[in-house]
Amino acid sequence: MENLLAPRTLFTAMAVAAAVLLAAAFFLEHRMGLVPCPLCMMQRIWVGVAGLLALAAAIQGSGYRIWAGLVTVAALVGSGFSIRQLWLQSLPEDQVPACGPDLYYMLEVFPFRDVLHAMTVGTGDCAEVHPVLGLSIPAWVLAAFVAFVVAAVLAFRGAGAGRAG
């Protein structure tokens, strides 16, 4: 059991989980036809950032406390975008913001500042609910971010308990 909670093992598991989440997102987009909204793209970015940080920690094999802090920050930022989307999804239909063009079109036509604004506050498209196994996609992503934080805290504590770190 102790090896399962070793910092390197935890960071490796986080990196693999992030890769699986991103693969699932690309599957939903390219095979199932779900076009990601701006908030979905921000969540993908932060899953990728958390995963890359965890991978770097696993590869480096030291400095686990710093890496744990960085992964926690990335997961908390990503959680904010998940919570924002869940909030938009909970709004009554008459309070949902107007839908905008899809993100790919916005990237081609709009100034980057406008695209970044849409990616951080969301659009009406972000209020659409697409359940997967009974939960909306941002709810699953939020659960993953919470798991990343828990794993990072365990890695932080494990690094301070005399393991490599």
N, C-alpha and C positions, 0 to 999 in steps of 0.2 A: 504494500500500500504506500509505503514511504517513497518508492521510486515513482509512483504515479503522481505524487505531489512535489516532486523535484522541480525546481524552476525551469530547467531546460525542457523537461517533459511537458510542463504546463504551457510554455511558450510555443513548443512544437504543435501541441493540440490546438492552441489558438490560431496559429498560422494555417493549419489544415482546415479548421472550422471556417475561417474567413474565405479560403479558397472554395470550399463547398458552397458557402453562401453566395459567392459571386458566380459560381457555375450555375447554381439554381436560378439566380437572377437572369443570367444570359439565356438559360433554357426557357424561362417564362417569357422572355422578350422574343427570342428568335424562333422558338418552336410552338409556343402557345399564343403568340401574337399580342401579348400585353405590352403596350408601349409605355415605358417608364415616364412618370411625371417628374417635374423638377425636384421635388423632395425625395423621390425614390433615387434619383441620380446622386443627390447629396449623401444619402445613406450608403449607397454603393461606394462612394469615394471614401467615406469614413470607415467602412468595413475593410476596404483595401488598405487604408493607412494603418489601421490597427493590426491587420494581418501582416503587413510588411514590417512593422515595428517588432511584432512577435517573432517573425522569421529572422530578423536581424539579431534579436536577443538569443534565439536558439543557436544561430550560427556562431555568434561571437563567444558565447559560453561564459561570459562574465558581465559584471555591471548590471546584474539582474534588477537591483532596486531602481536604478535609473530607467531601465527599459520598462519595468512595471508601472512606473509613474507616467511614462509617455503613452503606453497602451491605455492606461486608465483615462488620461486626458482625451485621447482619440475616441474612446468608447463613450465618454460622457458627452462630447460634442455631437457624436453620431446619435446618441440617445435623444438629445434635444430635437434633432430633425425628425426622429421617429415619433416623439411625443407631439410635436407640432402637426405632423400628418394625422396622427390619431385624433387630435383635437379637431382638425378640419373635417375628418370623417364623422365626428360626433355632432356636428352642427346641423340644425334643421335646414331643410333644403332651401328655404328662402334666405338664409344667411350665408350660404356658401359663396365664396368669391367667384367672379366670372371665370370661365374657362379661357385659356389662351391657346396659342398654337403649340404644337408639340416641341419638345426641347431641341430636336435636331434642326427643325426649321428656324427656331429662335437663334441657335448658334450660327446659322448661315446668314441671317438677315439683320438681327438686332445688335445693338452695341453690347459689348461684354458686360457693362454695368447693369443693363436691363436684364440680361440673362442671369447674372449673379443674384439680382434682387428676386427674380422668380424662383431661383433655386433655393433661396434661404427663407422666403415667406410662403411659397407655394402658390398654386393657382386652383381653380375649381376642379381641374383634372385630379388634383391630389386628394379630393374628397371622395372619389370613387372607391368603393370597397370591393376588393377581389379576395374572397376568403380562400385560404389553403388549409386544409385539415381543421376547419372550424374557426380559425383566427385570420384576421387581415394580415397582409404582408408586413406592414410596419409594426404590427404587434409581435410577429416572429422576429423581426430584426431588432426590436427593442429587447426582447428576451435574449437574443444573442449578445447584444451590447452589455446587458446585465451580467451574463455569463463571463464575458471578457473581463469585466471589472472584478468579479469574484475570483477568477483565475489569476488575474494580475495581483490582487491582494494576497492570495495564497503564495504566489511566486515571491512577492516582496517579503512576506513573513518567512518563507523557506530560505531565502537568501540571507536573512539575518540570523537564522538558526544554525549557522556554521557551514551551510552548504556553499558551493561556489557562488560567489556573488559579489 
